[in-house]
Amino acid sequence: MSVIIPIYNVEKYLKKCLDSVIKQSFKEIEILIINDGSPDNSLSIARNYKEKDSRIKIINQENKGLGGARNTGIKYSKTRYLIFIDSDDTIHPKMVELLYNEAFYKKCDIVTCRYKRVNSSEEVLSISPKEYSVNNPISDFMTSNISLMVCNKIYKKNLFIENKIFFPEKRFYEDQFVTLQLFFYSKKNLSIENILYNWFVRENSITQSISNKHIEDMFFSLSSIKNFLIDNSLFNRYEGFFYSRSLYIITTHLLSSLCIFNIDTKIYLQLILYKLSKLTTPQKDIIEIVKKENPVYFINFSYNFLKVILINKLDIGMIKFLDSKSLTNLEYKIKNININEIDSEMFISILEYRNIKEVILYGAGKLASDLLKKLEKNRVKVLAVIDRNDSNFLNEFKVSKLEDITLDLNNKNILITSIAYAIEIQNLIENYAKKKNFNINILSICNLF
């Protein structure tokens, strides 16, 4: 059983990581520390641990990046099973034991555990869900049943060797394509509910940063996945899933990193949109495909894209790259935006672009309350407020249920002030309009683009 730990500039975190490994309840392990040309004191720390524990082996190499260091670990491993650990993370004392027993006794190629994301104060930020497999690795991967993370899993070494799977060198997001291949070739995989891996989220880490290289490497990974699906005659079957998953990954890894002011944001957004257009063919619109295939991923992307534009005070006309038909002539610029009011400003921008002067609000929460004040300043008249509960007031408006409102809703504009429940509410209004034979113009994050 081999535990592979690449090290590079981790002198602040390495001791905690190594302590968690050498204290494992499962003692029959070789600990391979791959020094990836680290310029700091990491190697010295590793050598001190090696003097105290004969299971530790140190392999030095010129810098090849995280992926290249993992490949070296695979090459030098002398055992049947592998676990990868990032050197700024820690593991539960029983992680190796529990994963190994599942893999060995149940003859699995891969076994996955859950992980928790922890900040520098050791506060838990989130806990991963259990990964439910339907024994279809492509479907599992595309629908997020399988996490992209490499480090919360144990692997049979031959899975790499026999299928010639290696991590790309000096690339960010090296986990994604490798994870897909491993599950594709795996004959049997399991997941367990135990939370055994501690992923420490630190400032300036790969997952918190963005640069041109981050964007280039992200689309290199997505293109590799697409080509793999094509080569295995699977792309036509999973096309919608692939584009949905791609938009989700772009949102969580790239757009989320731009939701703070950055002088280069405009360049980054333009590069993301350009690369996105190259991921498909000119005859196909990836946004429209995802809109139809997975509207939740579409909404998440739309919301974060516009949020980035507002925070960085960019020309909202950049959205025309996504839908040239409806937004080609847009020249509206956002100015003096309060970051704490991004959501309300986003909806104001929708109304201003569409030149809407009268609206009915659906929703009576804080966002609707903020909007009421801003709409008056922007000379947009609110005709009524609708919500699922009709027992309260929003400012001077009596809140009514959709089916109880006395106002004629035919040919009216209804603005959905919810983001999380936008799809559900839109379906509700559409069914109501169909039943009443009304024409209602629904405005929400769902149909922004």
C-alpha positions as CSV (number, residue, x, y, z in Angstrom):
1,M,0.0,0.0,0.0
2,S,1.6,3.3,-1.2
3,V,0.8,6.8,-0.1
4,I,2.1,9.3,-2.6
5,I,2.8,12.9,-1.4
6,P,4.2,15.5,-3.8
7,I,5.8,18.4,-2.1
8,Y,6.5,21.9,-3.4
9,N,6.6,25.1,-1.3
10,V,4.6,23.6,1.6
11,E,6.9,24.1,4.6
12,K,4.0,25.7,6.5
13,Y,1.7,22.7,6.1
14,L,3.9,19.6,5.6
15,K,4.3,18.5,9.2
16,K,0.6,18.3,9.8
17,C,0.2,16.3,6.6
18,L,3.0,13.8,7.4
19,D,1.9,13.4,11.1
20,S,-1.6,12.4,9.8
21,V,0.0,9.8,7.5
22,I,2.6,8.2,9.9
23,K,-0.1,7.8,12.6
24,Q,-2.4,5.7,10.3
25,S,-3.9,2.6,12.0
26,F,-2.9,0.6,8.9
27,K,0.9,0.3,9.3
28,E,1.9,-1.7,6.2
29,I,2.5,1.3,4.0
30,E,5.3,2.9,2.0
31,I,5.2,6.7,2.1
32,L,6.6,8.1,-1.1
33,I,7.5,11.8,-0.8
34,I,8.1,13.3,-4.2
35,N,10.2,16.5,-3.9
36,D,9.2,18.4,-7.0
37,G,12.2,20.8,-7.0
38,S,10.8,22.7,-3.9
39,P,12.9,25.8,-3.2
40,D,11.7,26.2,0.4
41,N,12.4,24.1,3.5
42,S,10.0,21.3,2.6
43,L,12.8,18.8,1.7
44,S,14.6,19.4,5.0
45,I,11.3,18.7,6.9
46,A,10.8,15.5,4.9
47,R,14.3,14.3,5.6
48,N,13.8,14.8,9.3
49,Y,10.7,12.6,9.2
50,K,12.5,10.0,7.1
51,E,15.2,9.6,9.9
52,K,12.4,8.7,12.3
53,D,10.3,6.4,10.1
54,S,11.8,3.8,7.8
55,R,8.6,3.6,5.7
56,I,9.4,7.0,4.2
57,K,11.2,7.3,0.9
58,I,12.1,10.6,-0.7
59,I,12.4,11.0,-4.5
60,N,13.9,14.2,-5.8
61,Q,13.2,15.5,-9.3
62,E,13.2,18.8,-11.3
63,N,9.9,20.6,-11.1
64,K,7.2,18.8,-13.2
65,G,4.1,20.1,-11.4
66,L,1.7,18.2,-9.3
67,G,0.7,15.9,-12.1
68,G,4.4,15.0,-12.9
69,A,5.1,14.4,-9.3
70,R,2.2,12.0,-9.0
71,N,3.4,10.1,-12.1
72,T,6.8,9.7,-10.4
73,G,5.1,8.3,-7.4
74,I,3.2,5.7,-9.5
75,K,6.5,4.8,-11.2
76,Y,8.4,4.1,-8.0
77,S,5.6,2.5,-6.1
78,K,6.2,-1.1,-5.2
79,T,2.7,-2.0,-4.0
80,R,-0.7,-3.0,-5.4
81,Y,-2.7,0.0,-4.2
82,L,-2.2,3.8,-4.3
83,I,-3.5,6.8,-2.4
84,F,-2.5,10.4,-3.4
85,I,-2.4,13.1,-0.7
86,D,-1.8,16.8,-1.3
87,S,0.9,18.0,1.1
88,D,-1.2,20.8,2.5
89,D,-4.0,18.4,3.5
90,T,-4.5,15.8,6.2
91,I,-6.2,12.5,6.5
92,H,-8.3,10.7,9.2
93,P,-6.3,8.1,11.2
94,K,-8.3,5.2,9.7
95,M,-8.5,6.4,6.1
96,V,-5.9,4.0,4.7
97,E,-7.3,1.1,6.6
98,L,-10.9,1.6,5.7
99,L,-10.2,2.3,2.0
100,Y,-7.7,-0.6,1.7
101,N,-10.1,-3.2,3.3
102,E,-12.9,-2.2,1.0
103,A,-10.6,-2.4,-2.1
104,F,-8.8,-5.6,-1.1
105,Y,-11.6,-7.8,0.3
106,K,-14.3,-6.6,-2.2
107,K,-11.8,-6.7,-5.2
108,C,-12.4,-3.1,-6.2
109,D,-10.3,-1.0,-8.6
110,I,-11.4,2.3,-6.9
111,V,-12.9,3.1,-3.5
112,T,-14.0,6.6,-2.7
113,C,-14.6,8.3,0.7
114,R,-16.1,11.6,1.5
115,Y,-14.0,14.8,2.3
116,K,-14.5,18.0,4.1
117,R,-13.2,21.5,3.0
118,V,-11.5,23.3,5.9
119,N,-10.2,26.8,6.1
120,S,-7.0,28.1,7.8
121,S,-8.8,28.4,11.1
122,E,-9.8,24.7,10.8
123,E,-13.5,25.7,10.4
124,V,-15.4,23.2,8.2
125,L,-16.6,25.0,5.0
126,S,-18.4,22.1,3.4
127,I,-18.7,18.3,3.4
128,S,-18.9,16.3,0.2
129,P,-22.0,14.2,-0.4
130,K,-21.8,10.5,-0.7
131,E,-21.0,9.4,-4.3
132,Y,-23.8,7.2,-5.6
133,S,-22.7,5.1,-8.5
134,V,-25.1,3.7,-11.0
135,N,-22.2,1.6,-12.5
136,N,-22.1,3.8,-15.5
137,P,-18.8,5.8,-15.2
138,I,-19.5,8.3,-18.0
139,S,-22.9,9.1,-16.7
140,D,-21.7,9.3,-13.1
141,F,-18.9,11.7,-14.1
142,M,-21.1,13.9,-16.2
143,T,-23.9,14.2,-13.6
144,S,-21.4,14.8,-10.7
145,N,-22.1,11.4,-9.0
146,I,-18.3,11.1,-9.2
147,S,-16.2,13.9,-7.8
148,L,-13.2,15.1,-9.8
149,M,-11.0,14.9,-6.7
150,V,-8.1,12.4,-6.9
151,C,-7.1,12.4,-3.2
152,N,-10.2,11.0,-1.6
153,K,-9.8,7.6,-3.3
154,I,-7.7,4.4,-3.3
155,Y,-6.7,3.0,-6.7
156,K,-5.4,-0.3,-7.9
157,K,-2.0,0.6,-9.4
158,N,-2.5,-1.6,-12.5
159,L,-5.5,0.7,-13.4
160,F,-2.9,3.3,-14.3
161,I,-0.2,0.9,-15.8
162,E,-2.4,-1.3,-18.0
163,N,-4.4,1.6,-19.4
164,K,-1.4,3.9,-19.8
165,I,-3.1,6.6,-17.7
166,F,-0.8,9.4,-16.5
167,F,-1.3,12.9,-15.1
168,P,-0.6,15.8,-17.5
169,E,2.6,17.6,-16.4
170,K,2.6,21.3,-15.3
171,R,-1.1,21.7,-15.8
172,F,-3.8,23.0,-13.5
173,Y,-7.0,20.9,-13.1
174,E,-4.9,17.8,-13.8
175,D,-7.5,15.6,-11.9
176,Q,-10.4,15.9,-14.2
177,F,-9.4,13.9,-17.3
178,V,-7.5,11.4,-15.3
179,T,-10.5,10.7,-13.0
180,L,-12.8,10.1,-16.0
181,Q,-10.3,7.6,-17.6
182,L,-9.8,5.7,-14.3
183,F,-13.5,5.2,-13.8
184,F,-14.1,4.4,-17.4
185,Y,-11.6,1.5,-17.2
186,S,-12.5,0.5,-13.7
187,K,-14.3,-2.9,-13.5
188,K,-15.6,-2.3,-10.0
189,N,-15.7,0.7,-7.8
190,L,-17.4,1.6,-4.5
191,S,-17.9,4.6,-2.3
192,I,-18.2,4.7,1.5
193,E,-19.9,7.3,3.7
194,N,-17.0,7.9,6.0
195,I,-15.5,11.5,5.9
196,L,-11.8,10.7,5.9
197,Y,-10.0,13.4,3.9
198,N,-9.4,17.0,5.0
199,W,-9.0,19.4,2.1
200,F,-7.5,22.6,3.5
201,V,-8.5,25.7,1.4
202,R,-5.8,28.3,1.7
203,E,-5.5,31.7,0.1
204,N,-3.6,31.8,-3.3
205,S,-4.1,28.1,-3.8
206,I,-4.7,26.7,-7.3
207,T,-8.4,26.5,-6.7
208,Q,-8.6,30.1,-5.5
209,S,-6.5,31.8,-8.2
210,I,-7.0,32.6,-11.8
211,S,-4.7,33.6,-14.7
212,N,-4.5,33.0,-18.4
213,K,-2.8,29.7,-17.7
214,H,-5.7,28.6,-15.4
215,I,-8.1,29.3,-18.3
216,E,-5.9,27.6,-20.9
217,D,-5.4,24.5,-18.7
218,M,-9.1,24.3,-17.9
219,F,-10.1,24.2,-21.5
220,F,-7.2,21.8,-22.3
221,S,-8.8,19.4,-19.7
222,L,-12.3,19.8,-21.1
223,S,-11.0,19.3,-24.7
224,S,-9.2,16.2,-23.6
225,I,-12.4,14.8,-22.1
226,K,-14.4,15.7,-25.3
227,N,-11.8,13.9,-27.5
228,F,-11.8,10.9,-25.2
229,L,-15.6,10.6,-25.5
230,I,-15.3,11.0,-29.3
231,D,-12.6,8.4,-29.6
232,N,-14.7,5.9,-27.6
233,S,-17.9,6.7,-29.7
234,L,-19.7,8.2,-26.7
235,F,-19.9,11.9,-27.5
236,N,-23.2,11.9,-29.3
237,R,-24.8,10.0,-26.4
238,Y,-23.4,12.3,-23.7
239,E,-23.1,15.6,-25.6
240,G,-25.7,17.5,-23.4
241,F,-24.2,16.1,-20.3
242,F,-20.7,17.1,-21.4
243,Y,-21.6,20.7,-22.1
244,S,-23.6,20.9,-18.9
245,R,-20.7,19.6,-16.9
246,S,-18.3,21.9,-18.7
247,L,-20.4,25.0,-17.8
248,Y,-20.6,23.8,-14.2
249,I,-16.8,23.4,-13.9
250,I,-16.2,26.7,-15.6
251,T,-18.5,28.4,-13.1
252,T,-17.1,26.8,-10.0
253,H,-13.4,27.0,-10.9
254,L,-13.1,30.1,-13.1
255,L,-16.0,32.5,-12.6
256,S,-16.1,32.1,-8.9
257,S,-12.4,33.3,-8.8
258,L,-13.5,36.5,-10.6
259,C,-16.2,37.4,-8.1
260,I,-13.7,39.9,-6.5
261,F,-12.4,43.0,-8.2
262,N,-9.6,42.2,-10.6
263,I,-8.0,44.6,-13.0
264,D,-7.6,41.8,-15.7
265,T,-11.2,40.5,-15.4
266,K,-12.3,41.7,-18.8
267,I,-9.4,39.9,-20.5
268,Y,-10.2,36.8,-18.5
269,L,-13.9,36.9,-19.4
270,Q,-13.2,37.4,-23.1
271,L,-10.7,34.5,-23.1
272,I,-13.3,32.2,-21.3
273,L,-16.0,33.1,-23.8
274,Y,-13.6,32.6,-26.8
275,K,-12.5,29.2,-25.5
276,L,-16.1,28.3,-24.7
277,S,-17.0,29.0,-28.4
278,K,-14.2,26.8,-29.5
279,L,-15.4,23.9,-27.4
280,T,-18.3,23.3,-29.7
281,T,-18.9,23.8,-33.4
282,P,-20.2,27.0,-35.0
283,Q,-23.5,25.3,-35.8
284,K,-24.2,24.6,-32.1
285,D,-24.7,27.0,-29.2
286,I,-23.4,25.5,-26.0
287,I,-25.5,27.9,-23.9
288,E,-28.7,26.8,-25.6
289,I,-27.8,23.1,-25.2
290,V,-27.2,23.5,-21.5
291,K,-30.3,25.6,-21.1
292,K,-32.3,22.7,-22.4
293,E,-30.3,19.8,-20.9
294,N,-29.6,21.2,-17.4
295,P,-31.2,24.6,-16.6
296,V,-29.8,24.6,-13.1
297,Y,-26.2,24.7,-14.4
298,F,-27.3,27.3,-16.9
299,I,-28.8,29.6,-14.2
300,N,-25.7,29.1,-12.0
301,F,-23.4,30.1,-14.9
302,S,-25.7,33.1,-15.9
303,Y,-25.8,34.4,-12.4
304,N,-22.1,34.2,-11.7
305,F,-21.2,35.7,-15.1
306,L,-23.3,38.7,-14.6
307,K,-22.2,39.0,-11.0
308,V,-18.6,39.2,-12.2
309,I,-19.5,41.9,-14.6
310,L,-21.3,44.0,-12.0
311,I,-18.6,43.6,-9.3
312,N,-15.9,44.6,-11.8
313,K,-18.0,47.4,-13.3
314,L,-17.7,46.1,-16.8
315,D,-19.8,46.7,-19.9
316,I,-22.8,44.4,-19.5
317,G,-22.7,44.2,-23.3
318,M,-20.1,41.5,-22.9
319,I,-23.1,39.1,-22.5
320,K,-23.6,39.5,-26.3
321,F,-20.9,36.9,-26.7
322,L,-23.4,34.5,-25.3
323,D,-26.4,35.5,-27.2
324,S,-25.8,37.9,-30.1
325,K,-29.5,37.8,-31.2
326,S,-30.9,39.5,-28.1
327,L,-28.0,41.6,-26.8
328,T,-26.0,42.8,-29.8
329,N,-26.8,46.5,-29.5
330,L,-26.5,46.6,-25.7
331,E,-24.2,49.5,-24.5
332,Y,-25.4,49.9,-21.0
333,K,-22.6,50.4,-18.5
334,I,-22.8,49.6,-14.8
335,K,-21.4,52.3,-12.5
336,N,-21.0,52.8,-8.8
337,I,-22.3,49.3,-7.8
338,N,-22.3,48.4,-4.2
339,I,-21.0,44.8,-4.0
340,N,-23.6,44.0,-1.2
341,E,-26.4,44.9,-3.6
342,I,-25.3,42.8,-6.6
343,D,-28.4,40.7,-6.8
344,S,-30.8,43.7,-6.9
345,E,-28.6,45.5,-9.4
346,M,-28.6,42.5,-11.6
347,F,-32.4,42.5,-11.9
348,I,-32.4,46.3,-12.4
349,S,-30.0,45.8,-15.4
350,I,-32.5,43.3,-16.9
351,L,-35.4,45.7,-16.7
352,E,-33.3,48.7,-18.0
353,Y,-32.0,46.7,-21.0
354,R,-35.5,45.6,-21.9
355,N,-36.9,49.1,-21.3
356,I,-39.6,47.8,-19.0
357,K,-41.5,50.5,-17.0
358,E,-44.1,48.4,-15.2
359,V,-43.6,45.2,-13.4
360,I,-45.2,42.7,-10.9
361,L,-42.8,41.2,-8.4
362,Y,-42.9,37.5,-7.6
363,G,-41.3,37.1,-4.2
364,A,-41.5,39.0,-0.9
365,G,-38.1,38.5,0.6
366,K,-35.1,40.7,1.2
367,L,-34.2,40.9,-2.5
368,A,-37.8,42.0,-3.4
369,S,-37.6,44.6,-0.6
370,D,-34.3,46.0,-2.0
371,L,-35.7,46.0,-5.5
372,L,-38.8,48.1,-4.5
373,K,-36.6,50.9,-3.3
374,K,-34.4,50.8,-6.5
375,L,-37.3,50.4,-8.9
376,E,-38.9,53.7,-7.7
377,K,-35.6,55.5,-8.2
378,N,-35.3,54.0,-11.7
379,R,-38.9,55.0,-12.5
380,V,-40.2,51.5,-12.8
381,K,-43.7,51.1,-11.5
382,V,-44.5,48.1,-9.3
383,L,-48.1,47.0,-9.9
384,A,-48.3,44.2,-7.3
385,V,-46.4,41.7,-5.3
386,I,-47.0,38.0,-5.5
387,D,-45.7,35.2,-3.3
388,R,-46.7,31.7,-2.2
389,N,-47.8,33.1,1.2
390,D,-50.3,36.0,1.2
391,S,-50.3,36.8,4.9
392,N,-47.8,39.6,4.9
393,F,-47.0,43.0,3.5
394,L,-44.0,44.2,1.6
395,N,-43.7,47.9,2.3
396,E,-47.1,49.3,1.2
397,F,-48.0,46.3,-0.9
398,K,-50.3,43.6,0.2
399,V,-48.7,40.3,-0.9
400,S,-51.1,38.0,-2.8
401,K,-51.0,34.5,-4.0
402,L,-50.8,34.0,-7.7
403,E,-54.3,32.4,-7.9
404,D,-55.9,35.1,-5.7
405,I,-54.6,38.3,-7.3
406,T,-57.4,40.6,-8.6
407,L,-55.2,42.4,-11.1
408,D,-55.5,41.3,-14.7
409,L,-52.2,39.6,-15.4
410,N,-52.6,39.3,-19.2
411,N,-49.8,41.0,-21.1
412,K,-48.1,41.9,-17.8
413,N,-44.4,41.6,-16.8
414,I,-43.7,39.4,-13.8
415,L,-40.2,39.6,-12.4
416,I,-39.1,36.6,-10.3
417,T,-37.0,37.9,-7.5
418,S,-35.6,34.5,-6.5
419,I,-32.5,32.9,-7.9
420,A,-32.6,29.5,-6.1
421,Y,-36.2,28.8,-7.0
422,A,-36.3,30.6,-10.4
423,I,-37.1,27.5,-12.4
424,E,-39.8,26.2,-10.1
425,I,-41.5,29.6,-10.0
426,Q,-41.3,30.1,-13.7
427,N,-42.9,26.7,-14.3
428,L,-45.7,27.7,-11.9
429,I,-46.4,31.0,-13.7
430,E,-46.3,29.3,-17.1
431,N,-48.8,26.7,-16.0
432,Y,-51.1,29.5,-14.6
433,A,-50.8,31.5,-17.8
434,K,-51.7,28.4,-19.9
435,K,-54.7,27.6,-17.8
436,K,-56.0,31.2,-18.0
437,N,-54.9,31.6,-21.6
438,F,-52.9,34.7,-20.6
439,N,-49.8,36.1,-22.3
440,I,-47.4,36.8,-19.4
441,N,-43.8,38.1,-19.9
442,I,-41.7,36.3,-17.3
443,L,-38.4,37.9,-16.3
444,S,-35.8,36.0,-14.3
445,I,-32.3,34.8,-14.3
446,C,-33.6,31.8,-16.3
447,N,-34.2,33.9,-19.4
448,L,-31.6,36.7,-19.0
449,F,-29.5,35.5,-21.9
